[in-house]
Amino acid sequence: MISPPDSLRPWITIVIPVKDEKDNISPLISQLLKFFNQREESASAPFEIIFVDDGSTDGSSLLLDALVEEYPEVRVVHFDQNYGQTAAFDAGFREARGELVATLDGDLQYDPADFAALLPFTACYDLVCGRRMNRHDNLIRRLSSKIANAVRNAVVHDGITDTGCSMKIFKRAVVQRLPLFKGMHRFFPALAKMYGFSVTEVPVRHFPRAHGQSKYGIGNRLFAGLYDLIAVRWMQSRCLAYRVRHVAGSRSAFRNADGQ
């Protein structure tokens, strides 16, 4: 993760994975800019929006590059092929420069204005998760999510009822510490708690998908998520969760023979 001087560091980075969302990108960027430009924090510090193009083939890539030319707040990471949502989040986290790092899907099923409900909780919590109210998904998606959330909570005890909601805000220290592997985006709250970070959940709105198709079904949502539980439970039992109180001594004392 890049660390610019504090005077140049954005107050928040919004990371958005995109896979074939051409018709959703323009209205989404308009919503994002409208909300974050009017925030009081943006008057004294910049914000940035990072789209991660996860191997799109519908023209999304060209549209994202056009946004970079038009808006200085926008940056884009292009994958050479489709690697999945966890990889996209990981790439975005590594590029993020904000003190806060927010996440959002690129499908227009969330309104960026709802970040207003999450932001106040960042004063007290390290990770603030959205919880979708009145979900507008089909029956299979709602049922698979309900089962997966219930089983996940019973195994890893993260206390979150809707881990699939992509609207989240992390403190910078959280994304720097999270160990990410394929499929681990489903377990952000559990992984954060594993390292001693505080987590809470806040209601947000949810909207029907207007354009494009969902990338998830019962096969890659329910069964893959349950399979990954084994790995997360093992990680919880073997995690090195410590906090450094103080480091004494000058860094110059650790130079090697070449003075490096």
C-alpha positions in Angstrom: 0.0 0.0 0.0 1.4 3.4 -1.1 2.0 5.9 1.7 2.2 9.5 0.5 3.1 12.5 2.7 0.3 13.2 5.1 -0.3 16.6 3.4 -1.2 14.7 0.2 -3.0 11.7 1.6 -6.7 11.4 0.7 -9.0 11.4 3.7 -10.8 8.4 2.0 -10.3 5.9 -0.8 -13.3 4.2 -2.4 -12.4 0.8 -3.9 -14.9 -0.6 -6.5 -14.4 -3.9 -8.3 -15.9 -3.9 -11.8 -16.7 -6.8 -14.1 -18.8 -6.0 -17.2 -20.7 -3.0 -15.7 -20.5 -0.6 -18.7 -24.1 0.7 -18.3 -23.7 1.3 -14.5 -20.3 3.1 -14.4 -21.4 6.6 -15.6 -24.3 6.9 -13.2 -22.2 5.5 -10.4 -19.4 8.0 -10.8 -21.9 10.8 -10.8 -23.4 9.6 -7.5 -19.9 9.2 -6.0 -18.7 12.6 -7.0 -21.9 14.3 -5.9 -21.7 12.8 -2.4 -18.0 13.1 -1.7 -17.6 16.6 -3.2 -20.1 17.9 -0.7 -18.5 16.3 2.3 -16.9 18.7 4.8 -13.8 16.5 4.9 -13.2 17.0 1.2 -12.8 20.8 1.7 -9.5 20.2 3.5 -8.2 16.9 2.0 -8.7 15.1 -1.3 -10.6 11.9 -1.8 -9.9 9.2 -4.4 -11.9 6.6 -6.3 -10.2 3.4 -7.4 -12.0 1.2 -9.9 -10.5 -2.3 -10.3 -11.3 -3.7 -13.8 -11.6 -7.4 -13.2 -11.1 -8.5 -16.8 -14.2 -6.8 -18.3 -15.0 -7.6 -21.9 -18.0 -5.3 -22.5 -16.3 -2.0 -23.0 -16.1 -1.1 -19.3 -12.3 -0.8 -19.6 -12.4 2.0 -22.2 -15.0 3.9 -20.2 -13.0 3.7 -17.0 -9.9 5.1 -18.8 -12.1 8.0 -20.1 -13.1 8.7 -16.5 -9.4 8.9 -15.5 -8.9 11.6 -18.1 -12.0 13.5 -17.0 -11.8 13.3 -13.2 -8.5 13.7 -11.2 -10.1 11.8 -8.3 -10.4 8.6 -10.4 -7.7 5.9 -10.8 -8.1 2.5 -12.5 -6.3 -0.8 -12.0 -6.8 -3.1 -15.0 -6.4 -6.9 -14.6 -5.2 -8.9 -17.6 -8.0 -11.3 -17.0 -10.8 -12.1 -14.5 -9.4 -13.0 -11.1 -12.4 -12.5 -8.8 -13.7 -10.0 -6.3 -11.2 -10.8 -3.5 -8.3 -10.2 -5.9 -9.9 -6.9 -7.0 -10.3 -5.7 -3.4 -6.7 -6.7 -2.7 -5.4 -4.8 -5.7 -7.4 -1.8 -4.7 -6.3 -1.9 -1.1 -2.6 -2.0 -2.2 -3.2 1.1 -4.3 -5.3 3.0 -1.7 -3.8 6.0 -0.1 -6.7 7.1 2.1 -6.8 7.2 5.9 -10.2 5.5 5.4 -10.8 2.8 2.8 -14.4 2.3 1.6 -15.7 -0.5 -0.6 -18.6 -0.7 -2.9 -19.9 -2.8 -5.8 -20.2 -1.4 -9.3 -23.7 -2.6 -9.9 -25.7 0.4 -8.7 -27.5 -1.6 -6.1 -26.2 0.8 -3.4 -26.5 4.6 -3.2 -23.1 6.2 -2.2 -25.1 8.7 -0.2 -25.6 5.9 2.4 -21.9 6.2 3.3 -23.2 9.2 5.4 -24.8 6.6 7.7 -21.5 4.7 8.1 -19.0 7.5 8.4 -19.9 8.7 11.9 -19.2 5.2 13.3 -15.6 5.3 12.1 -14.8 7.4 15.1 -15.5 4.4 17.4 -15.0 1.3 15.1 -12.2 0.0 12.9 -14.6 -1.6 10.4 -18.1 -0.4 9.7 -20.2 -2.8 7.6 -23.5 -2.0 5.8 -26.5 -4.2 6.3 -28.9 -4.4 3.4 -32.5 -3.5 4.3 -35.4 -4.7 2.1 -33.1 -6.6 -0.3 -33.9 -6.5 -4.0 -32.4 -9.8 -5.0 -34.0 -12.9 -6.4 -35.2 -15.7 -4.1 -32.1 -17.9 -4.7 -29.7 -15.2 -3.9 -31.6 -14.2 -0.7 -31.9 -17.8 0.4 -28.3 -18.7 -0.2 -27.1 -15.6 1.6 -29.3 -16.3 4.6 -28.0 -19.8 4.9 -24.4 -18.8 4.4 -24.6 -16.0 6.9 -26.2 -18.2 9.5 -23.6 -21.0 9.1 -20.7 -18.5 9.0 -21.8 -16.8 12.2 -22.2 -20.2 13.9 -18.6 -21.1 13.0 -16.6 -17.9 13.2 -18.8 -15.8 15.5 -18.3 -12.5 13.7 -21.7 -11.1 14.8 -22.4 -9.8 11.4 -25.8 -10.6 9.8 -25.0 -9.5 6.2 -21.3 -10.0 5.4 -22.2 -10.0 1.6 -23.0 -6.3 1.7 -20.2 -4.6 -0.1 -20.7 -1.2 1.4 -18.0 -1.0 4.1 -15.5 1.5 5.6 -12.2 0.3 6.9 -9.6 2.2 8.8 -6.3 2.1 7.0 -4.7 -0.2 9.6 -7.3 -2.9 9.0 -6.7 -3.3 5.3 -2.9 -3.2 5.9 -3.3 -6.2 8.3 -5.9 -8.4 6.6 -4.6 -11.7 5.1 -6.4 -12.1 1.8 -6.8 -15.3 -0.2 -9.3 -16.3 -2.9 -12.9 -15.9 -1.5 -11.8 -14.1 1.7 -13.9 -10.9 0.9 -16.8 -12.8 2.4 -15.0 -12.8 5.7 -13.7 -9.3 6.1 -15.5 -8.8 9.5 -14.3 -12.1 10.9 -10.7 -11.5 9.7 -10.8 -8.0 11.2 -12.0 -9.3 14.6 -9.4 -12.0 14.5 -6.7 -9.3 14.7 -8.5 -7.4 17.5 -10.2 -4.7 15.4 -13.6 -3.5 16.4 -16.5 -4.1 14.0 -20.1 -2.9 13.8 -23.0 -3.0 11.3 -25.3 -0.2 10.1 -28.4 -0.4 7.9 -28.2 0.8 4.3 -30.6 0.8 1.4 -30.5 -1.8 -1.4 -31.8 -1.3 -5.0 -32.8 -3.7 -7.8 -30.1 -4.2 -10.5 -31.0 -2.0 -13.5 -28.3 -3.1 -15.9 -26.1 -6.1 -16.4 -26.2 -9.5 -14.7 -25.1 -10.7 -11.3 -21.8 -12.5 -11.2 -22.9 -14.8 -8.3 -25.2 -17.7 -8.0 -25.8 -20.5 -5.5 -22.8 -22.4 -6.8 -20.2 -19.7 -6.3 -21.8 -18.0 -3.4 -23.2 -20.6 -1.0 -20.9 -23.6 -1.6 -17.7 -21.7 -2.0 -18.4 -19.6 1.1 -19.1 -22.7 3.2 -15.9 -24.3 2.0 -13.8 -21.3 3.0 -15.2 -21.5 6.5 -12.7 -24.3 7.3 -9.8 -22.1 6.3 -11.0 -19.1 8.3 -11.7 -21.1 11.4 -8.2 -22.6 11.2 -6.8 -19.0 10.8 -8.7 -17.9 13.9 -7.2 -20.7 16.0 -3.6 -19.9 14.8 -3.7 -16.1 14.4 -0.8 -14.0 15.7 -2.9 -11.2 17.2 -0.6 -8.8 19.1 -0.3 -5.0 19.5 3.0 -3.3 20.0 3.1 -0.9 23.0 6.4 0.8 22.3 9.6 0.4 20.2 12.7 1.7 21.9 16.0 2.6 20.2 17.1 4.5 17.2 16.6 3.1 13.7 20.2 4.1 12.9 21.3 1.4 15.3 20.1 -1.3 12.9 22.1 -0.2 9.8 24.1 -2.9 8.1 27.8 -2.8 7.4 27.3 -0.7 4.2 25.4 1.9 6.2 22.1 1.0 4.6 
